[in-house]
């Protein structure tokens, strides 16, 4: 395994995205889910 990817909730204050960034992940692509347009973020980290 050379690449680890995660997706997470990116709304509100973005605290969860910042947590992953603080642990070596880089934002790769934003996305939305469903009718309510739930904001998400894909992140990746080389391992």
C-alpha positions as CSV (number, residue, x, y, z in Angstrom):
1,X,0.0,0.0,0.0
2,X,1.5,3.3,-1.0
3,X,-1.4,5.7,-0.7
4,X,-4.0,6.1,2.0
5,X,-7.3,8.0,1.2
6,X,-10.0,9.1,3.5
7,X,-13.2,11.1,3.1
8,X,-14.9,13.1,5.8
9,X,-17.5,15.7,6.6
10,X,-16.2,19.1,5.6
11,X,-19.0,21.4,6.9
12,X,-19.4,23.7,9.9
13,X,-16.0,24.9,11.0
14,X,-13.9,22.4,8.9
15,X,-12.3,21.0,12.1
16,X,-12.3,17.4,10.9
17,X,-10.5,18.3,7.6
18,X,-7.9,20.3,9.6
19,X,-7.4,17.3,11.9
20,X,-6.5,15.1,8.9
21,X,-4.2,17.8,7.5
22,X,-2.4,18.0,10.8
23,X,-1.8,14.3,10.5
24,X,-0.1,14.5,7.1
25,X,-3.1,14.3,4.7
26,X,-3.6,16.7,1.7
27,X,-6.9,17.8,0.3
28,X,-7.6,16.2,-3.1
29,X,-11.2,16.8,-4.0
30,X,-14.3,18.4,-2.5
31,X,-17.7,16.7,-3.0
32,X,-21.3,17.0,-1.9
33,X,-23.8,14.3,-1.0
34,X,-27.6,14.1,-1.3
35,X,-30.4,16.6,-1.5
36,X,-29.1,18.6,1.4
37,X,-25.7,19.0,-0.3
38,X,-23.8,17.5,2.6
39,X,-20.2,18.9,2.1
40,X,-17.4,16.4,2.1
41,X,-13.6,16.3,1.4
42,X,-11.3,13.7,0.0
43,X,-7.8,13.6,1.4
44,X,-4.7,11.5,0.7
45,X,-1.4,10.6,2.3
46,X,1.5,8.7,1.0
47,X,2.6,5.9,3.3
